[in-house]
Amino acid sequence: MTIEKSFDSNYRKVLVAARRARQLQSGSRALVNSHSSKPCRMAQDEIEAGLISYVKTEAPVVKPPVEDSGIALIS
């Protein structure tokens, strides 16, 4: 498990910003003074200031076993 400061994709950046915006909506205090009162913009400002990080876990991807790969026949 590592703590990441920079984002490996824009998708991850949006996910982190969305989670932080939900925290702000739930009553968390903003880490920076923002010109906006909207939680989404406040979360983006915090990310741009470098105050938001995320934890990247090394969880392996597990695919479910396939029982039958054939096509079912209707008789």
Beta strands, then each sheet from edge to edge (+ up, - down):
strand 1: 2-4
strand 2: 54-56
sheet 1: 1+ 2-
end
